[in-house]
Amino acid sequence: MSIQPRTRIAETFDRLAQEGRKALVTFITAGDPDPETSQRILDGLPEAGADVIELGMPFTDPMADGPAIQLASQRALKAGQTMEKTLAMVRRFRAQDDTTPIVLMGYYNPVYVYGNERFLNDAKDAGVDGLIIVDLPPEEDEELCIPARSAGLNFIRLATPTTDDARLPKVLANASGFLYYVSITGVTGTRAPDVAEVSSAVARIKGQTELPVCIGFGVKTPEQARALAAAGDGVVVGSALVNAIAQTLDDGGDAAFAVHELTRALAAGVRAAD
């Protein structure tokens, strides 16, 4: 396996380790609730405290996601979001921020339709740092993972409570950037993780990899973020931020303001972790 060039992701986690703190990884869906508002949300996330940004690629059938992110994809697609527009969002972001890592997260179908080689070239050119493709298992690494690594993009894997010691080496084999530990079984945003169980699982995983481990699924409050950050190298928050957007559509609030305020609170929680 070839050694990848250093990416913004590696540089960010190295810097955070030197500072003695954990990462806040934030997820939003590109184009939600509309392209202009989504760009404002994306552009303001680093100042609000996001260390790494996952940008969801909208898809009609996000099978691993709960209702909040499913609805976000529906809103984005209804507003006309496309892969071209998602990559354009990253380019606009890079015009003002050349340090915060951006990871495109989603499902293989939109990538396949766009064309793998074209997608990897355009993503790298736009300033994308990594990919999370939730429905491409390690057995399919030749399909996108290996080409992505060759293109200089990190390919971030997910491990779950059901990933046992026999399966874990396969999951880790071509992973890079960080490992995303799914703290609960089921879909995103549906229930809270058990901190003790997560701590035990992350300790087991870190015995087999030097990659940073970030914990996601079910994290909604600064208190949860603080507790889980202590168990790993970072915390991923998605559904809570997406719900903040949805709430503003009901009450007429400013979606960007709502997301950034919640991000600030979550960042404070993560940075208070022991």
Secondary structure, DSSP 4 states (H G I P E B T S, - for coil): -PPPPP-HHHHHHHHHHHHT-PEEEEEEETTSS-HHHHHHHHHHHHHHT-SEEEEE---S--TTS-HHHHHHHHHHHHTT--HHHHHHHHHHHHTT-SSS-EEEEE-HHHHHHH-HHHHHHHHHHHT--EEEETT--GGGTTTTHHHHHHTT-EE--EE-TT--TTTHHHHHTT--S-EEEE-SSSSTTSS---HHHHHHHHHHHHTT--S-EEEESS--SHHHHHHHHTTSSEEEE-HHHHHHHHHHHHHT--HHHHHHHHHHHHHHHHHT--
